[in-house]
Amino acid sequence: MSLIYEKQIQVTEEHIDSNHHVNNVQYVNWVEEIAAEHWDFVKHKTKNPDDIWMLLDHHIQYKKQVYLGEILTVRTYPKTPEGIRQPRKVEFYCNDKLVVDSLTLWVFINKETEKIIRLESNWLDIL
């Protein structure tokens, strides 16, 4: 099933801040990165593979610090659409424990017209 997309990231020096743990801004970058990777992985199954997602709202909760050399498992999946908004969860695990939890809201944009595309409420069924 391609509704869930997962990858692992090893924490390196570039991810670490002055407090010696993963910088909070880095998690925001990873949230956007994995959402884009997931779309690239599934877009060929959709009616609109060339159109784009635009981020509307982002909520992130930091539960535990992660340090240099640790391995993160990042899991993302779309939730049930809310009108024109598409919620997406991104969860970060370290040693099988949830360390960061994110919920974002996206809208789907026609690349040519730059207008919102209203997706069918069951559009996730094709994935």
Phi, psi and omega per residue, in radians:
M1 nan 2.324 -3.077
S2 -1.741 0.175 3.054
L3 -1.181 -0.481 3.104
I4 -1.862 2.257 3.104
Y5 -2.145 2.377 -3.041
E6 -2.443 2.567 3.032
K7 -2.666 2.901 3.098
Q8 -1.994 2.566 3.122
I9 -2.297 2.257 3.006
Q10 -1.626 2.257 -3.106
V11 -1.266 2.183 3.130
T12 -2.063 3.061 -3.127
E13 -0.915 -0.671 -3.084
E14 -1.140 -0.314 -3.133
H15 -1.587 -0.181 -2.987
I16 -1.623 2.491 3.101
D17 -1.832 -2.997 -3.093
S18 -1.188 -0.229 3.082
N19 -1.601 0.092 3.061
H20 1.219 0.433 3.019
H21 -2.345 3.030 -3.121
V22 -1.045 2.283 3.131
N23 -1.156 2.365 -3.127
N24 -1.002 -0.645 3.130
V25 -1.121 -0.535 3.109
Q26 -1.060 -0.684 3.114
Y27 -1.088 -0.692 3.107
V28 -1.071 -0.758 3.093
N29 -1.064 -0.762 3.133
W30 -1.133 -0.625 3.097
V31 -1.040 -0.846 3.132
E32 -1.158 -0.687 -3.120
E33 -1.114 -0.820 -3.089
I34 -1.251 -0.561 3.060
A35 -1.081 -0.770 3.118
A36 -1.134 -0.737 3.111
E37 -1.086 -0.731 -3.140
H38 -1.106 -0.771 3.114
W39 -1.063 -0.780 3.110
D40 -1.030 -0.579 -3.120
F41 -1.261 -0.579 -3.030
V42 -1.948 -0.209 -2.972
K43 -1.065 -0.472 3.132
H44 -1.136 -0.276 3.124
K45 -1.544 -0.101 -3.027
T46 -1.795 3.003 3.097
K47 -1.389 -0.272 -3.019
N48 -2.260 1.032 -3.051
P49 -1.162 -0.322 -3.098
D50 -1.678 -0.088 -3.120
D51 -1.490 3.030 -2.922
I52 -2.254 2.762 3.061
W53 -1.763 2.453 3.081
M54 -2.129 2.291 -3.125
L55 -1.343 2.239 3.112
L56 -1.797 -0.717 -2.991
D57 -2.611 2.510 -3.079
H58 -2.455 2.162 3.052
H59 -2.127 2.329 -3.131
I60 -2.403 2.416 3.125
Q61 -2.158 2.163 3.136
Y62 -1.673 2.112 -3.051
K63 -1.853 -0.519 -3.067
K64 -2.749 2.561 3.135
Q65 -1.370 2.642 3.097
V66 -2.203 2.482 -2.973
Y67 -2.117 2.940 -3.136
L68 -0.849 2.324 3.081
G69 1.532 -0.270 -3.137
E70 -1.290 2.740 -3.136
I71 -1.859 2.221 3.057
L72 -1.779 2.386 2.919
T73 -1.785 2.139 -3.100
V74 -1.919 2.192 -3.108
R75 -2.166 2.307 3.101
T76 -2.325 2.643 3.085
Y77 -2.839 2.556 3.058
P78 -1.379 2.590 3.051
K79 -1.776 -3.136 3.136
T80 -1.052 2.289 3.139
P81 -1.025 2.622 3.102
E82 -2.137 1.488 -3.062
G83 1.145 -2.163 3.121
I84 -1.470 -0.150 -3.103
R85 -1.594 2.419 3.104
Q86 -2.022 1.845 3.076
P87 -1.264 2.552 3.100
R88 -2.436 2.304 3.051
K89 -1.679 2.487 2.959
V90 -2.335 2.160 -3.111
E91 -2.106 2.398 3.118
F92 -1.982 2.195 3.132
Y93 -2.069 2.478 3.015
C94 -2.319 2.168 -3.077
N95 0.941 0.749 3.106
D96 1.128 0.284 3.097
K97 -2.005 2.361 3.094
L98 -1.181 2.089 -3.109
V99 -1.926 -0.465 3.096
V100 -2.523 2.392 -3.112
D101 -2.246 2.269 -3.087
S102 -2.290 2.463 2.990
L103 -2.245 2.167 3.134
T104 -2.116 2.720 3.033
L105 -2.076 2.296 -3.091
W106 -2.180 2.742 2.918
V107 -2.167 2.650 -3.104
F108 -1.694 2.244 -3.008
I109 -2.060 2.331 3.016
N110 -1.213 2.128 -3.059
K111 -1.071 -0.608 -3.090
E112 -1.371 -0.859 -3.035
T113 -1.594 -0.279 -3.072
E114 1.064 0.469 3.082
K115 -1.837 2.684 3.136
I116 -1.178 2.397 3.047
I117 -1.768 2.170 3.087
R118 -1.479 1.949 3.133
L119 -1.413 2.636 3.068
E120 -1.147 2.564 -3.068
S121 -1.071 -0.423 -3.136
N122 -1.804 0.358 -3.050
W123 -1.072 -0.426 -3.139
L124 -1.238 -0.314 -3.128
D125 -1.083 -0.455 -3.124
I126 -1.314 -0.290 -3.121
L127 -1.472 nan nan
